[in-house]
Amino acid sequence: MLGAAAEHGAKRGAEKHAQLAWGEYANADGRRQSLRGFHSAAVLVAFRVGNRAFTNEVSAMTAFEEELELDICDPGIDDEVPAVTGSEAAYLRFVEEARALPADQVIVCRANVALAYHNVKRGVDAVWEKRDVVAKLPGIEAKRIFELPELALGVAHAADLAARVGDKEPNKQYASLVSQGHGKRRLLLASLDACAEAGLVPKNEIAPIRRGSGPLDLVGDLATLVALFRKYGDVLKHKTPVMAKDIEEASEIETALRQLLKPKGTPVAKAASTPEQAVDDRDRLWTLLVRGHADLRRVGGFLFGAALSEKVPALQSRLRPPPKPAPEPA
């Protein structure tokens, strides 16, 4: 019934019908599951009919849904949110775009950024399984959707920077990144070499990695290695000691080094140097994350319908993730 009500309003292009239906359910006594069900159905219909005005109205419902999820969270679960280490590379990657936002559109970040990151990661992981479908959805830039966890790490770094800007500790980032990069290169390359000998990957795709030894060569090697592991992911699964986190870390190191090694004259984003700018950067990056997450929720509504809140939780949702199945006895 909820889906039919939303579809009726959307198909007739009558946004007010949908608003009235939402208000009717919003005033129901304690029908929180119905509210979330209506929101999911409305997102689904708005996406399918391509009605932008209706989609905007539906997006406004998300804040109310987030309040509901906060109401039914487990007491004390905030203490169980794992800490998140922000990424300076992600911060530098997105901060120029964030600084270009009109001031009147900036949303002040009062959120738990670690909680936001975990919810974004959970949502992106869910839709990644249906990435072929996501890539074909109208009005959605799939690449931006899958970059949201990196953006969330940029927000986490900006929040940390806002809290500690003014520190005079020497910047040892470059030396640390080069050292980490060489370590990841050795691990990934040795694993691919072994797989090539076993006939799992073509040797000719690995050969170019051995040319050159400078920092720019390291950046190129990391990019190639990450691309090969993603290209042959299904074939290499469980056949090397390389974990998914190793590939993601190698990609982050490559991105960070590429920023630091840009040729002279190429604009490079600079970190905030004053408390005021640090806070402004944090809020602007948060605004980008909120916007991107709204699109992620649209995609989630289309893919998962009534399971939206479980699969793609709101940014500050404190609902527990579904329990992992117990391992089978040996």
C-alpha positions as CSV (number, residue, x, y, z in Angstrom):
1,M,0.0,0.0,0.0
2,L,2.8,2.4,0.8
3,G,4.5,1.8,-2.5
4,A,1.2,2.3,-4.4
5,A,0.5,5.5,-2.6
6,A,3.9,7.0,-3.5
7,E,3.7,5.7,-7.1
8,H,0.2,7.3,-7.5
9,G,1.5,10.7,-6.4
10,A,4.7,10.5,-8.5
11,K,3.1,9.2,-11.7
12,R,0.6,12.0,-11.7
13,G,3.4,14.6,-11.1
14,A,1.6,15.7,-7.9
15,E,4.3,16.3,-5.3
16,K,1.7,17.5,-2.9
17,H,0.0,14.1,-3.0
18,A,3.2,12.5,-1.8
19,Q,3.7,15.1,0.9
20,L,0.2,14.5,2.2
21,A,0.8,10.8,2.2
22,W,4.1,11.3,4.1
23,G,2.4,13.5,6.6
24,E,-0.3,11.0,7.2
25,Y,2.2,8.2,8.0
26,A,4.4,10.6,9.9
27,N,1.6,11.3,12.3
28,A,0.8,7.6,12.8
29,D,1.3,6.3,16.4
30,G,4.8,4.7,16.6
31,R,4.7,3.2,13.1
32,R,8.4,3.7,12.6
33,Q,8.9,0.7,10.4
34,S,6.0,1.9,8.2
35,L,7.6,5.4,8.0
36,R,10.9,3.9,6.8
37,G,9.0,1.7,4.4
38,F,7.2,4.6,2.9
39,H,10.4,6.6,2.6
40,S,12.1,3.6,0.7
41,A,9.1,3.2,-1.6
42,A,9.0,7.0,-2.3
43,V,12.7,7.0,-3.1
44,L,12.2,4.0,-5.4
45,V,9.4,5.7,-7.3
46,A,11.1,9.1,-7.5
47,F,14.1,7.5,-9.1
48,R,12.2,5.4,-11.6
49,V,9.9,8.2,-12.8
50,G,12.8,10.7,-13.0
51,N,10.7,13.4,-11.4
52,R,13.3,15.8,-10.0
53,A,10.9,17.9,-7.9
54,F,9.5,14.8,-6.3
55,T,13.0,13.5,-5.7
56,N,13.9,16.7,-3.9
57,E,10.8,16.4,-1.7
58,V,11.7,12.8,-0.9
59,S,15.3,13.8,0.0
60,A,13.9,16.1,2.6
61,M,12.4,13.1,4.4
62,T,15.8,11.7,5.1
63,A,16.5,14.0,8.1
64,F,13.2,12.8,9.8
65,E,14.1,9.2,9.1
66,E,17.5,9.8,10.7
67,E,15.8,11.1,13.8
68,L,13.7,7.9,14.0
69,E,16.8,5.8,13.7
70,L,18.5,7.7,16.5
71,D,15.4,7.1,18.7
72,I,15.6,3.3,18.3
73,C,19.3,2.8,18.7
74,D,20.8,0.7,21.4
75,P,21.9,2.7,24.4
76,G,25.6,3.0,24.6
77,I,26.3,2.0,21.1
78,D,28.2,5.2,20.5
79,D,31.0,3.8,22.7
80,E,31.3,0.9,20.3
81,V,31.9,3.0,17.1
82,P,35.5,2.2,16.0
83,A,37.8,5.1,15.7
84,V,38.7,6.3,12.2
85,T,42.0,7.8,11.0
86,G,41.4,10.5,8.5
87,S,43.2,10.7,5.2
88,E,45.2,13.8,4.3
89,A,45.3,12.6,0.7
90,A,41.5,12.4,0.5
91,Y,41.3,15.9,2.2
92,L,43.6,17.5,-0.3
93,R,41.8,15.7,-3.2
94,F,38.3,17.1,-2.4
95,V,39.0,20.3,-0.5
96,E,39.2,22.6,-3.5
97,E,35.9,21.4,-4.8
98,A,34.4,22.0,-1.3
99,R,35.9,25.5,-1.1
100,A,34.0,26.4,-4.3
101,L,30.6,25.7,-2.7
102,P,28.4,28.9,-2.2
103,A,28.6,29.9,1.5
104,D,24.8,29.8,1.9
105,Q,24.8,26.1,0.9
106,V,27.4,25.0,3.5
107,I,26.1,22.6,6.2
108,V,27.7,22.9,9.7
109,C,29.2,19.6,10.7
110,R,28.0,18.6,14.2
111,A,28.1,14.9,13.4
112,N,30.1,11.9,14.7
113,V,32.4,11.7,11.6
114,A,33.6,8.2,12.6
115,L,30.0,7.0,12.7
116,A,29.4,8.7,9.3
117,Y,32.4,6.9,7.7
118,H,31.3,3.5,8.9
119,N,27.7,4.0,7.6
120,V,29.0,5.3,4.3
121,K,31.3,2.4,3.9
122,R,28.5,0.0,4.7
123,G,26.2,1.6,2.2
124,V,28.8,1.7,-0.6
125,D,29.8,-1.9,0.1
126,A,26.1,-2.9,-0.3
127,V,25.6,-1.1,-3.7
128,W,29.1,-2.2,-5.0
129,E,27.7,-5.7,-5.3
130,K,25.3,-4.3,-7.9
131,R,27.8,-1.9,-9.5
132,D,26.8,-2.9,-13.0
133,V,23.3,-1.8,-12.4
134,V,24.4,1.4,-10.6
135,A,26.6,2.4,-13.6
136,K,23.4,2.4,-15.8
137,L,21.2,4.5,-13.5
138,P,20.2,7.9,-15.0
139,G,21.3,11.0,-13.1
140,I,23.8,9.1,-11.0
141,E,27.6,9.4,-11.4
142,A,28.7,5.9,-10.2
143,K,32.3,7.0,-9.8
144,R,31.3,9.6,-7.2
145,I,29.2,7.1,-5.3
146,F,32.1,4.7,-4.9
147,E,34.4,7.6,-3.9
148,L,32.3,8.4,-0.8
149,P,34.3,6.4,1.7
150,E,37.4,8.3,0.6
151,L,35.5,11.6,0.9
152,A,34.4,10.5,4.4
153,L,38.0,9.9,5.4
154,G,38.8,13.4,4.1
155,V,36.0,14.8,6.4
156,A,37.6,12.9,9.3
157,H,41.0,14.4,8.5
158,A,39.4,17.9,8.2
159,A,37.6,17.4,11.6
160,D,40.9,16.4,13.2
161,L,42.7,19.3,11.6
162,A,40.0,21.7,12.9
163,A,40.7,20.4,16.4
164,R,44.5,20.7,16.2
165,V,45.4,23.4,13.6
166,G,48.4,25.4,14.7
167,D,50.5,22.5,15.7
168,K,54.2,23.0,14.6
169,E,55.2,19.4,14.3
170,P,57.4,18.9,11.2
171,N,55.7,17.4,8.2
172,K,57.3,14.0,7.6
173,Q,54.5,12.8,5.3
174,Y,56.5,12.5,2.1
175,A,59.2,10.2,3.6
176,S,56.6,8.1,5.3
177,L,54.6,7.7,2.1
178,V,57.6,6.7,0.0
179,S,58.6,4.1,2.6
180,Q,55.0,2.7,2.8
181,G,54.7,2.8,-1.0
182,H,57.8,0.7,-1.5
183,G,56.5,-1.8,1.0
184,K,53.2,-2.1,-0.8
185,R,54.9,-2.3,-4.1
186,R,57.1,-5.2,-3.0
187,L,54.1,-7.1,-1.5
188,L,51.8,-6.6,-4.6
189,L,54.5,-7.2,-7.2
190,A,55.9,-10.4,-5.5
191,S,52.3,-11.8,-5.3
192,L,51.6,-11.0,-9.0
193,D,54.9,-12.5,-10.0
194,A,54.0,-15.8,-8.3
195,C,50.6,-15.8,-9.9
196,A,52.1,-15.0,-13.4
197,E,54.4,-18.1,-13.0
198,A,51.3,-20.1,-12.2
199,G,49.6,-18.8,-15.4
200,L,46.9,-16.8,-13.5
201,V,47.8,-13.4,-15.0
202,P,49.7,-12.5,-18.1
203,K,53.4,-11.8,-17.6
204,N,53.5,-9.1,-20.2
205,E,51.2,-6.9,-18.0
206,I,53.6,-7.1,-15.1
207,A,56.9,-6.5,-17.0
208,P,56.5,-2.7,-17.3
209,I,56.4,-2.3,-13.6
210,R,60.1,-3.1,-13.3
211,R,61.2,-0.1,-15.3
212,G,62.4,2.9,-13.4
213,S,63.0,3.5,-9.7
214,G,62.3,7.1,-8.9
215,P,59.3,8.5,-6.9
216,L,57.2,9.1,-10.0
217,D,57.9,5.5,-11.1
218,L,56.8,4.4,-7.7
219,V,53.5,6.3,-8.2
220,G,53.0,4.7,-11.6
221,D,53.9,1.2,-10.3
222,L,51.4,1.4,-7.5
223,A,48.6,2.6,-9.8
224,T,49.3,-0.3,-12.2
225,L,49.5,-2.9,-9.4
226,V,46.2,-1.7,-7.9
227,A,44.6,-1.8,-11.3
228,L,45.8,-5.4,-12.0
229,F,44.6,-6.7,-8.7
230,R,41.2,-5.1,-9.3
231,K,41.1,-6.4,-12.9
232,Y,42.0,-10.0,-11.9
233,G,40.3,-9.9,-8.5
234,D,38.1,-12.9,-9.1
235,V,41.0,-15.0,-10.4
236,L,43.4,-14.0,-7.6
237,K,40.9,-14.3,-4.7
238,H,42.4,-16.4,-1.8
239,K,45.5,-17.2,-3.9
240,T,47.9,-14.5,-2.5
241,P,48.6,-13.0,0.9
242,V,47.3,-9.6,-0.4
243,M,44.2,-8.5,1.4
244,A,41.6,-6.0,0.2
245,K,43.0,-3.4,2.7
246,D,46.4,-3.7,1.1
247,I,45.0,-2.7,-2.3
248,E,43.1,0.2,-0.8
249,E,46.1,1.4,1.2
250,A,48.3,1.2,-1.9
251,S,45.7,3.2,-3.8
252,E,45.6,5.9,-1.1
253,I,49.5,6.1,-1.0
254,E,49.6,6.4,-4.8
255,T,47.0,9.3,-4.7
256,A,48.8,11.1,-1.8
257,L,52.2,10.8,-3.5
258,R,50.8,12.0,-6.8
259,Q,49.5,15.1,-5.1
260,L,52.8,15.8,-3.5
261,L,54.8,15.2,-6.7
262,K,52.7,17.4,-9.0
263,P,55.0,19.3,-11.4
264,K,55.8,22.9,-10.5
265,G,53.2,25.3,-11.6
266,T,50.4,22.8,-11.2
267,P,47.8,24.0,-8.6
268,V,48.0,22.0,-5.5
269,A,45.4,22.3,-2.7
270,K,46.8,23.6,0.5
271,A,45.7,22.6,4.0
272,A,44.0,25.1,6.2
273,S,46.4,27.3,8.1
274,T,44.0,29.0,10.5
275,P,41.4,27.7,12.9
276,E,38.7,29.5,11.0
277,Q,39.6,28.0,7.7
278,A,40.0,24.5,9.2
279,V,36.5,24.7,10.5
280,D,35.2,26.0,7.2
281,D,36.9,23.2,5.3
282,R,35.4,20.6,7.6
283,D,31.9,22.0,7.1
284,R,32.3,22.2,3.3
285,L,33.7,18.7,3.0
286,W,30.8,17.5,5.2
287,T,28.4,19.2,2.8
288,L,29.9,17.3,-0.1
289,L,29.5,14.1,1.9
290,V,25.9,14.8,2.7
291,R,25.1,15.5,-0.9
292,G,26.9,12.4,-2.1
293,H,25.2,10.3,0.5
294,A,21.8,11.5,-0.6
295,D,22.5,10.1,-4.0
296,L,23.8,6.9,-2.4
297,R,20.5,6.6,-0.6
298,R,18.6,7.1,-3.8
299,V,20.5,4.3,-5.3
300,G,19.9,2.2,-2.2
301,G,16.2,2.8,-2.4
302,F,16.1,1.7,-6.0
303,L,18.1,-1.4,-5.3
304,F,16.9,-2.5,-1.9
305,G,13.4,-1.0,-1.5
306,A,12.2,-1.5,2.1
307,A,15.6,-2.8,3.1
308,L,17.2,0.6,2.5
309,S,17.9,1.5,6.1
310,E,19.6,-1.9,6.7
311,K,21.7,-1.8,3.5
312,V,22.4,1.9,3.2
313,P,22.0,3.5,6.7
314,A,21.6,7.2,7.3
315,L,24.9,9.0,8.1
316,Q,24.2,9.1,11.8
317,S,22.3,5.9,12.1
318,R,23.2,3.9,15.1
319,L,21.4,0.7,14.2
320,R,23.5,-2.3,14.6
321,P,24.6,-4.1,11.4
322,P,23.1,-7.5,10.8
323,P,25.1,-10.2,12.7
324,K,27.6,-12.2,10.8
325,P,26.8,-15.9,10.4
326,A,28.5,-18.1,12.9
327,P,31.4,-20.1,11.4
328,E,30.7,-23.7,10.8
329,P,32.4,-26.2,13.0
330,A,35.5,-27.7,11.5
